[in-house]
Amino acid sequence: MGKPFVVGIDIGGQSTKLGVVDARGNIMVQTSFDTKDIVELRVYMDELVKTLNKLIGDPSVGGKEKVKGIGIGAPNGNYYKGTIECAPNLKWAKDEYGKPSVVYLKTMVEGAMGIPAVVTNDANAAAQGEMIYGAAKGMKNFIEITLGTGVGSGIIIDGKVVYGHDGFAGELGHTTSVRRTGRHCNCGKIGCLETYASAIGVARTAREMLEFNSQRPSLLRNIPADDITSKDVAEAAAKGDALAIDVFSFTGRLLGEAFADFVAFSAPEAIILFGGLAQAGELIFNPTVEAMEANLLQIWKGKVKIIHSELPGSEAAILGSAALAWEL
Amino acid sequence: MGKPFVVGIDIGGQSTKLGVVDARGNIMVQTSFDTKDIVELRVYMDELVKTLNKLIGDPSVGGKEKVKGIGIGAPNGNYYKGTIECAPNLKWAKDEYGKPSVVYLKTMVEGAMGIPAVVTNDANAAAQGEMIYGAAKGMKNFIEITLGTGVGSGIIIDGKVVYGHDGFAGELGHTTSVRRTGRHCNCGKIGCLETYASAIGVARTAREMLEFNSQRPSLLRNIPADDITSKDVAEAAAKGDALAIDVFSFTGRLLGEAFADFVAFSAPEAIILFGGLAQAGELIFNPTVEAMEANLLQIWKGKVKIIHSELPGSEAAILGSAALAWEL
């Protein structure tokens, strides 16, 4: 008979989402709990274990005998060590001095639940989910790019997530787009792709364009500069606002230039865009494809697809994390 | 008993080198033939097969019953298809109109010899050789960078060469170092790493520095500018010539910056430098390490080794190609 279900857990700065998933990607039952007020690891773990027990005890699941494994996607999650390491956005993942520290999540979850668990970062989880349930079904070589508050990536080679020597491979948001003169990144480097192609980067580009071209009309001038979000830029662009369209052209150009370098590395069949910014559709896809094609070696021109994630938005994170657990 | 030997073939623009190798990397017998005057595929194949038969018939080998397989490293070699595709430097690999064309090398060699064969590009062969016979023994995740006339790369993940979706993965010499304002590359792109970190790139940097700083003294001024080679620059630098040392500092900086991005991709244990330019030792290693470290994410600082190839120079190409054949 085998065990028909896996659990997917998505740990974010604001909340933790959990779901029980079958082999076809149907979510049998799901829930979430708020984490923004939790500042102690012990409190977080108590809440996590309580919620997991309730979820797995649901009649549609039937207890832990039916659960093959638990997959966990978390910022700075490390696959080899089963840890979360130095994740500044998780307030409960800190040591007694308030500094981000190493959390042995896999060991703790396995100990409390008696079910095998696996931990990785959220973008790797999304890539694994894409391969099993999404747009990458049947693909063995692709790159998942998550365009959210930051820019993350999960790299699949020969049907497997690339973890590298230390479990941290796939930080493509921190490859350099603009050397020396680029924007400062939260990571401490200069000109990282993330500073341009993230939601925050797009909003900043809009603010800078408005300021550099102070005479140019734009719907975005109706919004106080500091309040402009990437969603505002997308809405203005959708209404034909030329400046907002230029913001996406610029963003897409840097994204496409970076993609050409990624292709030179692993020669993927496709690059799959996931997350809020990917919702902007042609506005971001067209300039990205154009810039990538202009920068590809001849052997790859016209051959690498840039496509939209097919993981359902609200449940993608649970499905991605769940997908990891099938390998246990 | 099994078959104790493999054949390694290294196909270059000037010559083809062949050797029979045992499992420990001892070359039992080797030879080479000149190819620069060969312009027809038929002529090349006749010569290759004749030389192979002679080599395998040598008493130290004992005939083709003792040979497990033939590994071939060639410019633009494709592992999946067993072809050489569009290799402009191989005059015999052209179609009837004189244009570079697709050569079905694996099929032809297997047909003529009755021994399984495998084809890949020279840098992938070097990486495989490094893992079996060289500095990467015991490593499962590393990147081999070949610094020759051009810049090539072989990427090892989980103990295997990365070929990607189409067999052409690992063209890191054609990732972009200097966007928009960079040097034109033979591949048609702008600012490729290869235009700076190759032997040709180093000579060009020297010529440009001599011209930009026309008052600055340098031993290199004793050589007509057009004749300066990367070897001249290395020799001048070894004698303490400040301008020549600056050429390597600049080259190393671009190399190290590129390496930091490669690390963000596959999180390798080491990056291994192979080829003529790597002979410059500290002159190139020191600025490369410094620039890489300055551009790495915190999690990787001080953790990624940059080391020198341990494949013996003159036989490296044969050993690398031979290493491929053990997997057959």
Boltz contact constraints between the chains, C-beta under 6 A:
constraints:
  - contact:
      token1: [A, 141]
      token2: [B, 164]
      max_distance: 6.0
  - contact:
      token1: [A, 141]
      token2: [B, 165]
      max_distance: 6.0
  - contact:
      token1: [A, 157]
      token2: [B, 157]
      max_distance: 6.0
  - contact:
      token1: [A, 157]
      token2: [B, 162]
      max_distance: 6.0
  - contact:
      token1: [A, 162]
      token2: [B, 157]
      max_distance: 6.0
  - contact:
      token1: [A, 162]
      token2: [B, 266]
      max_distance: 6.0
  - contact:
      token1: [A, 164]
      token2: [B, 141]
      max_distance: 6.0
  - contact:
      token1: [A, 164]
      token2: [B, 266]
      max_distance: 6.0
  - contact:
      token1: [A, 164]
      token2: [B, 267]
      max_distance: 6.0
  - contact:
      token1: [A, 165]
      token2: [B, 141]
      max_distance: 6.0
  - contact:
      token1: [A, 165]
      token2: [B, 267]
      max_distance: 6.0
  - contact:
      token1: [A, 165]
      token2: [B, 268]
      max_distance: 6.0
  - contact:
      token1: [A, 165]
      token2: [B, 269]
      max_distance: 6.0
  - contact:
      token1: [A, 166]
      token2: [B, 267]
      max_distance: 6.0
  - contact:
      token1: [A, 168]
      token2: [B, 267]
      max_distance: 6.0
  - contact:
      token1: [A, 168]
      token2: [B, 299]
      max_distance: 6.0
  - contact:
      token1: [A, 169]
      token2: [B, 266]
      max_distance: 6.0
  - contact:
      token1: [A, 169]
      token2: [B, 267]
      max_distance: 6.0
  - contact:
      token1: [A, 171]
      token2: [B, 264]
      max_distance: 6.0
  - contact:
      token1: [A, 174]
      token2: [B, 264]
      max_distance: 6.0
  - contact:
      token1: [A, 174]
      token2: [B, 297]
      max_distance: 6.0
  - contact:
      token1: [A, 175]
      token2: [B, 261]
      max_distance: 6.0
  - contact:
      token1: [A, 175]
      token2: [B, 264]
      max_distance: 6.0
  - contact:
      token1: [A, 187]
      token2: [B, 297]
      max_distance: 6.0
  - contact:
      token1: [A, 261]
      token2: [B, 175]
      max_distance: 6.0
  - contact:
      token1: [A, 264]
      token2: [B, 171]
      max_distance: 6.0
  - contact:
      token1: [A, 264]
      token2: [B, 174]
      max_distance: 6.0
  - contact:
      token1: [A, 264]
      token2: [B, 175]
      max_distance: 6.0
  - contact:
      token1: [A, 265]
      token2: [B, 265]
      max_distance: 6.0
  - contact:
      token1: [A, 266]
      token2: [B, 162]
      max_distance: 6.0
  - contact:
      token1: [A, 266]
      token2: [B, 164]
      max_distance: 6.0
  - contact:
      token1: [A, 266]
      token2: [B, 169]
      max_distance: 6.0
  - contact:
      token1: [A, 267]
      token2: [B, 164]
      max_distance: 6.0
  - contact:
      token1: [A, 267]
      token2: [B, 165]
      max_distance: 6.0
  - contact:
      token1: [A, 267]
      token2: [B, 166]
      max_distance: 6.0
  - contact:
      token1: [A, 267]
      token2: [B, 168]
      max_distance: 6.0
  - contact:
      token1: [A, 267]
      token2: [B, 169]
      max_distance: 6.0
  - contact:
      token1: [A, 268]
      token2: [B, 165]
      max_distance: 6.0
  - contact:
      token1: [A, 269]
      token2: [B, 165]
      max_distance: 6.0
  - contact:
      token1: [A, 297]
      token2: [B, 174]
      max_distance: 6.0
  - contact:
      token1: [A, 297]
      token2: [B, 187]
      max_distance: 6.0
  - contact:
      token1: [A, 299]
      token2: [B, 168]
      max_distance: 6.0
